[in-house]
Amino acid sequence: MVSIEGHQALDATIAAVQQQFPGFVFRPAGPADAHHDQVRFTWELGRPGEEAPVSGFDVAIVDGSGRIRAVLGFLDRVPAPA
C-alpha cells in the first residue's frame, strides 16, 4: 500500500516504480468510478503486449478543480521475490 500527498510525491512514486520495473508501463484494467471528491480505478503494470505481473487499484482524492490532491494505492498482485 502507498499513501501519496501532492503532485511531487506522486511523480516521485511513479519514477521509483519505473526505475524498479524498467520497460513496464501502467495501463488501466477497467473503468474508473467517481463519487464526490474520490475516484477509484484499477490498473496493471507490465511490458506492452504481455500479461501484467503487477496489478492493483488506487483511490485518488481530487480538489474542486478536479486535480489530484492525494492517492491511496493498493497492490492486488505482485511477483514473488527472486
Secondary structure as the mmCIF struct_conf table of DSSP 4:
data_model
#
loop_
_struct_conf.conf_type_id
_struct_conf.id
_struct_conf.beg_label_comp_id
_struct_conf.beg_label_asym_id
_struct_conf.beg_label_seq_id
_struct_conf.end_label_comp_id
_struct_conf.end_label_asym_id
_struct_conf.end_label_seq_id
STRN STRN1 VAL A 2 GLU A 5
BEND BEND1 GLY A 6 GLY A 6
HELX_RH_AL_P HELX_RH_AL_P1 HIS A 7 GLN A 20
BEND BEND2 PHE A 21 PHE A 21
TURN_TY1_P TURN_TY1_P1 PRO A 22 GLY A 23
STRN STRN2 VAL A 25 PRO A 28
BEND BEND3 GLY A 30 GLY A 30
STRN STRN3 ASP A 33 HIS A 35
TURN_TY1_P TURN_TY1_P2 HIS A 36 ASP A 37
STRN STRN4 GLN A 38 GLY A 46
TURN_TY1_P TURN_TY1_P3 PRO A 48 GLY A 49
BEND BEND4 GLU A 50 GLU A 50
BEND BEND5 PRO A 53 PRO A 53
STRN STRN5 VAL A 54 VAL A 62
TURN_TY1_P TURN_TY1_P4 GLY A 64 SER A 65
BEND BEND6 GLY A 66 GLY A 66
STRN STRN6 ILE A 68 ARG A 77
HELX_LH_PP_P HELX_LH_PP_P1 PRO A 79 PRO A 81
#
